[in-house]
Amino acid sequence: MNIPQNLPITPLQSKAARYQLGLTQANVIQDSGLRVTSSKALKPGD
């Protein structure tokens, strides 16, 4: 499958996807290797 590198996603879509997968923001940060500051830019306080 060819997934675009810059796929736009809104903070609400991100939160909904995490909810459907049973993940927390902390899970996603840890598993993706993102820096906390990068992920917080997506949606502060989530």
Biopython code that builds the backbone (N, CA, C, O; Angstrom):
import numpy as np
from Bio.PDB.StructureBuilder import StructureBuilder

atoms = [
    (1, "MET", "N", (0.850, -1.169, 0.000)),
    (1, "MET", "CA", (0.000, 0.000, 0.000)),
    (1, "MET", "C", (0.897, 1.232, 0.000)),
    (1, "MET", "O", (1.887, 1.288, 0.730)),
    (2, "ASN", "N", (0.551, 2.207, -0.811)),
    (2, "ASN", "CA", (1.313, 3.441, -0.903)),
    (2, "ASN", "C", (0.576, 4.531, -0.131)),
    (2, "ASN", "O", (-0.472, 5.007, -0.568)),
    (3, "ILE", "N", (1.128, 4.927, 1.025)),
    (3, "ILE", "CA", (0.518, 5.947, 1.864)),
    (3, "ILE", "C", (1.290, 7.240, 1.688)),
    (3, "ILE", "O", (2.513, 7.248, 1.827)),
    (4, "PRO", "N", (0.600, 8.341, 1.383)),
    (4, "PRO", "CA", (1.292, 9.622, 1.217)),
    (4, "PRO", "C", (2.041, 10.020, 2.479)),
    (4, "PRO", "O", (1.586, 9.733, 3.586)),
    (5, "GLN", "N", (3.184, 10.679, 2.323)),
    (5, "GLN", "CA", (3.991, 11.106, 3.455)),
    (5, "GLN", "C", (3.324, 12.232, 4.238)),
    (5, "GLN", "O", (3.427, 12.269, 5.464)),
    (6, "ASN", "N", (2.647, 13.141, 3.560)),
    (6, "ASN", "CA", (2.025, 14.287, 4.208)),
    (6, "ASN", "C", (0.509, 14.178, 4.140)),
    (6, "ASN", "O", (-0.136, 14.921, 3.401)),
    (7, "LEU", "N", (-0.040, 13.286, 4.881)),
    (7, "LEU", "CA", (-1.475, 13.072, 4.899)),
    (7, "LEU", "C", (-2.097, 13.976, 5.963)),
    (7, "LEU", "O", (-1.856, 13.771, 7.153)),
    (8, "PRO", "N", (-2.886, 14.967, 5.563)),
    (8, "PRO", "CA", (-3.439, 15.888, 6.554)),
    (8, "PRO", "C", (-4.462, 15.198, 7.454)),
    (8, "PRO", "O", (-5.277, 14.398, 6.995)),
    (9, "ILE", "N", (-4.402, 15.521, 8.732)),
    (9, "ILE", "CA", (-5.356, 14.984, 9.700)),
    (9, "ILE", "C", (-5.631, 16.066, 10.734)),
    (9, "ILE", "O", (-4.718, 16.769, 11.168)),
    (10, "THR", "N", (-6.885, 16.194, 11.121)),
    (10, "THR", "CA", (-7.243, 17.205, 12.108)),
    (10, "THR", "C", (-7.046, 16.624, 13.513)),
    (10, "THR", "O", (-6.999, 15.405, 13.678)),
    (11, "PRO", "N", (-6.933, 17.478, 14.508)),
    (11, "PRO", "CA", (-6.826, 16.975, 15.882)),
    (11, "PRO", "C", (-8.010, 16.094, 16.280)),
    (11, "PRO", "O", (-7.839, 15.099, 16.984)),
    (12, "LEU", "N", (-9.204, 16.460, 15.829)),
    (12, "LEU", "CA", (-10.382, 15.657, 16.158)),
    (12, "LEU", "C", (-10.309, 14.275, 15.509)),
    (12, "LEU", "O", (-10.676, 13.279, 16.132)),
    (13, "GLN", "N", (-9.838, 14.208, 14.264)),
    (13, "GLN", "CA", (-9.673, 12.915, 13.595)),
    (13, "GLN", "C", (-8.635, 12.060, 14.319)),
    (13, "GLN", "O", (-8.808, 10.850, 14.463)),
    (14, "SER", "N", (-7.567, 12.692, 14.767)),
    (14, "SER", "CA", (-6.528, 11.977, 15.498)),
    (14, "SER", "C", (-7.083, 11.388, 16.790)),
    (14, "SER", "O", (-6.833, 10.226, 17.109)),
    (15, "LYS", "N", (-7.826, 12.184, 17.519)),
    (15, "LYS", "CA", (-8.415, 11.718, 18.777)),
    (15, "LYS", "C", (-9.417, 10.590, 18.529)),
    (15, "LYS", "O", (-9.440, 9.610, 19.274)),
    (16, "ALA", "N", (-10.240, 10.719, 17.495)),
    (16, "ALA", "CA", (-11.226, 9.687, 17.171)),
    (16, "ALA", "C", (-10.546, 8.378, 16.774)),
    (16, "ALA", "O", (-10.983, 7.298, 17.171)),
    (17, "ALA", "N", (-9.476, 8.482, 15.991)),
    (17, "ALA", "CA", (-8.747, 7.277, 15.577)),
    (17, "ALA", "C", (-8.125, 6.583, 16.783)),
    (17, "ALA", "O", (-8.183, 5.359, 16.899)),
    (18, "ARG", "N", (-7.530, 7.367, 17.680)),
    (18, "ARG", "CA", (-6.944, 6.778, 18.899)),
    (18, "ARG", "C", (-8.018, 6.087, 19.727)),
    (18, "ARG", "O", (-7.802, 4.987, 20.235)),
    (19, "TYR", "N", (-9.170, 6.725, 19.864)),
    (19, "TYR", "CA", (-10.275, 6.151, 20.632)),
    (19, "TYR", "C", (-10.718, 4.819, 20.034)),
    (19, "TYR", "O", (-10.897, 3.841, 20.760)),
    (20, "GLN", "N", (-10.893, 4.779, 18.720)),
    (20, "GLN", "CA", (-11.337, 3.559, 18.052)),
    (20, "GLN", "C", (-10.323, 2.422, 18.204)),
    (20, "GLN", "O", (-10.693, 1.249, 18.236)),
    (21, "LEU", "N", (-9.051, 2.784, 18.296)),
    (21, "LEU", "CA", (-7.998, 1.779, 18.435)),
    (21, "LEU", "C", (-7.672, 1.462, 19.893)),
    (21, "LEU", "O", (-6.857, 0.586, 20.181)),
    (22, "GLY", "N", (-8.314, 2.180, 20.804)),
    (22, "GLY", "CA", (-8.061, 1.953, 22.225)),
    (22, "GLY", "C", (-6.698, 2.452, 22.673)),
    (22, "GLY", "O", (-6.091, 1.889, 23.585)),
    (23, "LEU", "N", (-6.219, 3.508, 22.031)),
    (23, "LEU", "CA", (-4.904, 4.051, 22.353)),
    (23, "LEU", "C", (-5.032, 5.410, 23.031)),
    (23, "LEU", "O", (-5.999, 6.142, 22.819)),
    (24, "THR", "N", (-4.051, 5.723, 23.836)),
    (24, "THR", "CA", (-3.962, 7.059, 24.412)),
    (24, "THR", "C", (-2.928, 7.848, 23.634)),
    (24, "THR", "O", (-2.166, 7.286, 22.847)),
    (25, "GLN", "N", (-2.906, 9.147, 23.859)),
    (25, "GLN", "CA", (-1.895, 9.969, 23.205)),
    (25, "GLN", "C", (-0.505, 9.511, 23.643)),
    (25, "GLN", "O", (0.426, 9.505, 22.837)),
    (26, "ALA", "N", (-0.359, 9.130, 24.905)),
    (26, "ALA", "CA", (0.935, 8.646, 25.406)),
    (26, "ALA", "C", (1.373, 7.383, 24.666)),
    (26, "ALA", "O", (2.552, 7.237, 24.344)),
    (27, "ASN", "N", (0.431, 6.464, 24.391)),
    (27, "ASN", "CA", (0.757, 5.243, 23.630)),
    (27, "ASN", "C", (1.291, 5.587, 22.256)),
    (27, "ASN", "O", (2.295, 5.031, 21.812)),
    (28, "VAL", "N", (0.619, 6.503, 21.586)),
    (28, "VAL", "CA", (1.000, 6.880, 20.225)),
    (28, "VAL", "C", (2.378, 7.536, 20.220)),
    (28, "VAL", "O", (3.212, 7.233, 19.366)),
    (29, "ILE", "N", (2.615, 8.433, 21.172)),
    (29, "ILE", "CA", (3.908, 9.105, 21.260)),
    (29, "ILE", "C", (5.023, 8.083, 21.463)),
    (29, "ILE", "O", (6.040, 8.119, 20.771)),
    (30, "GLN", "N", (4.828, 7.183, 22.405)),
    (30, "GLN", "CA", (5.855, 6.183, 22.717)),
    (30, "GLN", "C", (6.112, 5.263, 21.527)),
    (30, "GLN", "O", (7.266, 5.011, 21.182)),
    (31, "ASP", "N", (5.072, 4.768, 20.905)),
    (31, "ASP", "CA", (5.225, 3.804, 19.816)),
    (31, "ASP", "C", (5.721, 4.430, 18.516)),
    (31, "ASP", "O", (6.352, 3.756, 17.702)),
    (32, "SER", "N", (5.437, 5.717, 18.318)),
    (32, "SER", "CA", (5.825, 6.358, 17.061)),
    (32, "SER", "C", (7.227, 6.946, 17.090)),
    (32, "SER", "O", (7.828, 7.170, 16.039)),
    (33, "GLY", "N", (7.745, 7.195, 18.270)),
    (33, "GLY", "CA", (9.060, 7.809, 18.374)),
    (33, "GLY", "C", (9.018, 9.321, 18.239)),
    (33, "GLY", "O", (10.063, 9.967, 18.164)),
    (34, "LEU", "N", (7.802, 9.898, 18.207)),
    (34, "LEU", "CA", (7.675, 11.357, 18.151)),
    (34, "LEU", "C", (8.177, 11.977, 19.443)),
    (34, "LEU", "O", (8.125, 11.362, 20.508)),
    (35, "ARG", "N", (8.666, 13.211, 19.330)),
    (35, "ARG", "CA", (9.001, 13.966, 20.534)),
    (35, "ARG", "C", (7.687, 14.495, 21.107)),
    (35, "ARG", "O", (6.747, 14.780, 20.365)),
    (36, "VAL", "N", (7.634, 14.620, 22.407)),
    (36, "VAL", "CA", (6.416, 15.100, 23.059)),
    (36, "VAL", "C", (6.042, 16.483, 22.536)),
    (36, "VAL", "O", (4.858, 16.764, 22.348)),
    (37, "THR", "N", (7.007, 17.339, 22.301)),
    (37, "THR", "CA", (6.701, 18.686, 21.809)),
    (37, "THR", "C", (6.066, 18.645, 20.425)),
    (37, "THR", "O", (5.217, 19.481, 20.117)),
    (38, "SER", "N", (6.461, 17.684, 19.579)),
    (38, "SER", "CA", (5.872, 17.564, 18.245)),
    (38, "SER", "C", (4.419, 17.132, 18.332)),
    (38, "SER", "O", (3.564, 17.674, 17.631)),
    (39, "SER", "N", (4.138, 16.169, 19.179)),
    (39, "SER", "CA", (2.776, 15.655, 19.279)),
    (39, "SER", "C", (1.855, 16.658, 19.973)),
    (39, "SER", "O", (0.670, 16.733, 19.646)),
    (40, "LYS", "N", (2.377, 17.420, 20.914)),
    (40, "LYS", "CA", (1.553, 18.408, 21.610)),
    (40, "LYS", "C", (1.154, 19.537, 20.661)),
    (40, "LYS", "O", (0.140, 20.199, 20.881)),
    (41, "ALA", "N", (1.931, 19.759, 19.621)),
    (41, "ALA", "CA", (1.586, 20.794, 18.644)),
    (41, "ALA", "C", (0.322, 20.415, 17.888)),
    (41, "ALA", "O", (-0.400, 21.287, 17.405)),
    (42, "LEU", "N", (0.053, 19.117, 17.783)),
    (42, "LEU", "CA", (-1.159, 18.675, 17.099)),
    (42, "LEU", "C", (-2.398, 19.075, 17.870)),
    (42, "LEU", "O", (-3.342, 19.617, 17.296)),
    (43, "LYS", "N", (-2.403, 18.813, 19.175)),
    (43, "LYS", "CA", (-3.536, 19.210, 19.987)),
    (43, "LYS", "C", (-3.107, 19.332, 21.436)),
    (43, "LYS", "O", (-3.048, 18.331, 22.150)),
    (44, "PRO", "N", (-2.810, 20.536, 21.876)),
    (44, "PRO", "CA", (-2.432, 20.746, 23.267)),
    (44, "PRO", "C", (-3.547, 20.336, 24.233)),
    (44, "PRO", "O", (-4.729, 20.569, 23.978)),
    (45, "GLY", "N", (-3.147, 19.731, 25.328)),
    (45, "GLY", "CA", (-4.101, 19.375, 26.375)),
    (45, "GLY", "C", (-4.901, 18.133, 26.109)),
    (45, "GLY", "O", (-5.817, 17.844, 26.879)),
    (46, "ASP", "N", (-4.624, 17.385, 25.082)),
    (46, "ASP", "CA", (-5.380, 16.180, 24.772)),
    (46, "ASP", "C", (-4.745, 15.003, 25.458)),
    (46, "ASP", "O", (-5.228, 13.879, 25.329)),
]
sb = StructureBuilder()
sb.init_structure("model")
sb.init_model(0)
sb.init_chain("A")
sb.init_seg("    ")
for serial, (resi, resn, name, xyz) in enumerate(atoms, 1):
    if name == "N":
        sb.init_residue(resn, " ", resi, " ")
    sb.init_atom(name, np.array(xyz, "f"), 0.0, 1.0, " ", f" {name:<3s}", serial, name[0])
structure = sb.get_structure()
